[in-house]
């Protein structure tokens, strides 16, 4: 009986975006502004309020609102 080769599972578009944001958020080579923006997007995607996101990212609520 021949061995079965594993079928590669391609991540969905949402999963690819999530992974890209995670790499940007935690990457050491990313510039500061894109890193902070990725943090804000990830917190917002988890359903956190603007005040909570601002506190976590060290920003003002006005900056998070944009």
PyMOL CGO cylinders between C-alpha atoms (Angstrom):
from pymol import cmd
from pymol.cgo import CYLINDER

trace = [
    CYLINDER, 0.00, 0.00, 0.00, 1.59, 3.33, -1.01, 0.3, 1, 1, 1, 1, 1, 1,
    CYLINDER, 1.59, 3.33, -1.01, 2.15, 5.95, 1.63, 0.3, 1, 1, 1, 1, 1, 1,
    CYLINDER, 2.15, 5.95, 1.63, -0.26, 8.85, 1.50, 0.3, 1, 1, 1, 1, 1, 1,
    CYLINDER, -0.26, 8.85, 1.50, 1.24, 12.25, 1.00, 0.3, 1, 1, 1, 1, 1, 1,
    CYLINDER, 1.24, 12.25, 1.00, -0.14, 14.99, 3.22, 0.3, 1, 1, 1, 1, 1, 1,
    CYLINDER, -0.14, 14.99, 3.22, -2.39, 17.43, 1.46, 0.3, 1, 1, 1, 1, 1, 1,
    CYLINDER, -2.39, 17.43, 1.46, -1.21, 20.98, 2.17, 0.3, 1, 1, 1, 1, 1, 1,
    CYLINDER, -1.21, 20.98, 2.17, -3.87, 23.11, 3.79, 0.3, 1, 1, 1, 1, 1, 1,
    CYLINDER, -3.87, 23.11, 3.79, -3.72, 26.68, 2.57, 0.3, 1, 1, 1, 1, 1, 1,
    CYLINDER, -3.72, 26.68, 2.57, -4.67, 29.30, 5.16, 0.3, 1, 1, 1, 1, 1, 1,
    CYLINDER, -4.67, 29.30, 5.16, -7.67, 31.47, 4.38, 0.3, 1, 1, 1, 1, 1, 1,
    CYLINDER, -7.67, 31.47, 4.38, -7.33, 35.15, 3.54, 0.3, 1, 1, 1, 1, 1, 1,
    CYLINDER, -7.33, 35.15, 3.54, -8.41, 36.14, 7.04, 0.3, 1, 1, 1, 1, 1, 1,
    CYLINDER, -8.41, 36.14, 7.04, -5.87, 33.77, 8.59, 0.3, 1, 1, 1, 1, 1, 1,
    CYLINDER, -5.87, 33.77, 8.59, -3.10, 35.16, 6.35, 0.3, 1, 1, 1, 1, 1, 1,
    CYLINDER, -3.10, 35.16, 6.35, -4.02, 38.72, 7.41, 0.3, 1, 1, 1, 1, 1, 1,
    CYLINDER, -4.02, 38.72, 7.41, -4.05, 37.67, 11.06, 0.3, 1, 1, 1, 1, 1, 1,
    CYLINDER, -4.05, 37.67, 11.06, -0.59, 36.12, 10.72, 0.3, 1, 1, 1, 1, 1, 1,
    CYLINDER, -0.59, 36.12, 10.72, 0.75, 39.20, 8.92, 0.3, 1, 1, 1, 1, 1, 1,
    CYLINDER, 0.75, 39.20, 8.92, -0.56, 41.49, 11.67, 0.3, 1, 1, 1, 1, 1, 1,
    CYLINDER, -0.56, 41.49, 11.67, 0.96, 39.24, 14.32, 0.3, 1, 1, 1, 1, 1, 1,
    CYLINDER, 0.96, 39.24, 14.32, 4.35, 39.28, 12.58, 0.3, 1, 1, 1, 1, 1, 1,
    CYLINDER, 4.35, 39.28, 12.58, 4.18, 43.07, 12.26, 0.3, 1, 1, 1, 1, 1, 1,
    CYLINDER, 4.18, 43.07, 12.26, 3.14, 43.49, 15.89, 0.3, 1, 1, 1, 1, 1, 1,
    CYLINDER, 3.14, 43.49, 15.89, 5.88, 41.33, 17.34, 0.3, 1, 1, 1, 1, 1, 1,
    CYLINDER, 5.88, 41.33, 17.34, 8.56, 41.78, 14.69, 0.3, 1, 1, 1, 1, 1, 1,
    CYLINDER, 8.56, 41.78, 14.69, 11.74, 43.52, 15.70, 0.3, 1, 1, 1, 1, 1, 1,
    CYLINDER, 11.74, 43.52, 15.70, 12.48, 44.86, 12.23, 0.3, 1, 1, 1, 1, 1, 1,
    CYLINDER, 12.48, 44.86, 12.23, 9.15, 46.63, 11.78, 0.3, 1, 1, 1, 1, 1, 1,
    CYLINDER, 9.15, 46.63, 11.78, 9.08, 50.39, 11.98, 0.3, 1, 1, 1, 1, 1, 1,
    CYLINDER, 9.08, 50.39, 11.98, 7.38, 51.95, 14.99, 0.3, 1, 1, 1, 1, 1, 1,
    CYLINDER, 7.38, 51.95, 14.99, 4.23, 53.40, 13.37, 0.3, 1, 1, 1, 1, 1, 1,
    CYLINDER, 4.23, 53.40, 13.37, 3.20, 50.25, 11.46, 0.3, 1, 1, 1, 1, 1, 1,
    CYLINDER, 3.20, 50.25, 11.46, 3.87, 48.18, 14.59, 0.3, 1, 1, 1, 1, 1, 1,
    CYLINDER, 3.87, 48.18, 14.59, 1.62, 50.38, 16.73, 0.3, 1, 1, 1, 1, 1, 1,
    CYLINDER, 1.62, 50.38, 16.73, -1.06, 50.38, 14.01, 0.3, 1, 1, 1, 1, 1, 1,
    CYLINDER, -1.06, 50.38, 14.01, -0.95, 46.58, 13.89, 0.3, 1, 1, 1, 1, 1, 1,
    CYLINDER, -0.95, 46.58, 13.89, -1.33, 46.44, 17.68, 0.3, 1, 1, 1, 1, 1, 1,
    CYLINDER, -1.33, 46.44, 17.68, -4.40, 48.69, 17.48, 0.3, 1, 1, 1, 1, 1, 1,
    CYLINDER, -4.40, 48.69, 17.48, -5.95, 46.57, 14.73, 0.3, 1, 1, 1, 1, 1, 1,
    CYLINDER, -5.95, 46.57, 14.73, -5.34, 43.33, 16.63, 0.3, 1, 1, 1, 1, 1, 1,
    CYLINDER, -5.34, 43.33, 16.63, -6.85, 44.72, 19.86, 0.3, 1, 1, 1, 1, 1, 1,
    CYLINDER, -6.85, 44.72, 19.86, -9.86, 46.06, 17.96, 0.3, 1, 1, 1, 1, 1, 1,
    CYLINDER, -9.86, 46.06, 17.96, -10.32, 42.71, 16.21, 0.3, 1, 1, 1, 1, 1, 1,
    CYLINDER, -10.32, 42.71, 16.21, -10.56, 41.07, 19.62, 0.3, 1, 1, 1, 1, 1, 1,
    CYLINDER, -10.56, 41.07, 19.62, -13.50, 43.37, 20.42, 0.3, 1, 1, 1, 1, 1, 1,
    CYLINDER, -13.50, 43.37, 20.42, -11.80, 45.63, 22.92, 0.3, 1, 1, 1, 1, 1, 1,
    CYLINDER, -11.80, 45.63, 22.92, -13.10, 49.15, 23.46, 0.3, 1, 1, 1, 1, 1, 1,
    CYLINDER, -13.10, 49.15, 23.46, -11.28, 52.22, 22.16, 0.3, 1, 1, 1, 1, 1, 1,
    CYLINDER, -11.28, 52.22, 22.16, -10.29, 53.24, 25.67, 0.3, 1, 1, 1, 1, 1, 1,
    CYLINDER, -10.29, 53.24, 25.67, -8.83, 49.80, 26.37, 0.3, 1, 1, 1, 1, 1, 1,
    CYLINDER, -8.83, 49.80, 26.37, -6.99, 49.75, 23.03, 0.3, 1, 1, 1, 1, 1, 1,
    CYLINDER, -6.99, 49.75, 23.03, -5.58, 53.23, 23.69, 0.3, 1, 1, 1, 1, 1, 1,
    CYLINDER, -5.58, 53.23, 23.69, -4.41, 52.21, 27.15, 0.3, 1, 1, 1, 1, 1, 1,
    CYLINDER, -4.41, 52.21, 27.15, -2.77, 49.00, 25.87, 0.3, 1, 1, 1, 1, 1, 1,
    CYLINDER, -2.77, 49.00, 25.87, -1.04, 50.76, 22.95, 0.3, 1, 1, 1, 1, 1, 1,
    CYLINDER, -1.04, 50.76, 22.95, -0.03, 53.83, 24.96, 0.3, 1, 1, 1, 1, 1, 1,
    CYLINDER, -0.03, 53.83, 24.96, -2.00, 56.20, 22.73, 0.3, 1, 1, 1, 1, 1, 1,
    CYLINDER, -2.00, 56.20, 22.73, -4.76, 58.76, 23.16, 0.3, 1, 1, 1, 1, 1, 1,
    CYLINDER, -4.76, 58.76, 23.16, -8.33, 57.70, 22.42, 0.3, 1, 1, 1, 1, 1, 1,
    CYLINDER, -8.33, 57.70, 22.42, -8.42, 60.24, 19.55, 0.3, 1, 1, 1, 1, 1, 1,
    CYLINDER, -8.42, 60.24, 19.55, -5.49, 58.49, 17.88, 0.3, 1, 1, 1, 1, 1, 1,
    CYLINDER, -5.49, 58.49, 17.88, -7.16, 55.10, 18.19, 0.3, 1, 1, 1, 1, 1, 1,
    CYLINDER, -7.16, 55.10, 18.19, -10.43, 56.40, 16.76, 0.3, 1, 1, 1, 1, 1, 1,
    CYLINDER, -10.43, 56.40, 16.76, -8.87, 57.07, 13.35, 0.3, 1, 1, 1, 1, 1, 1,
]
cmd.load_cgo(trace, "trace")
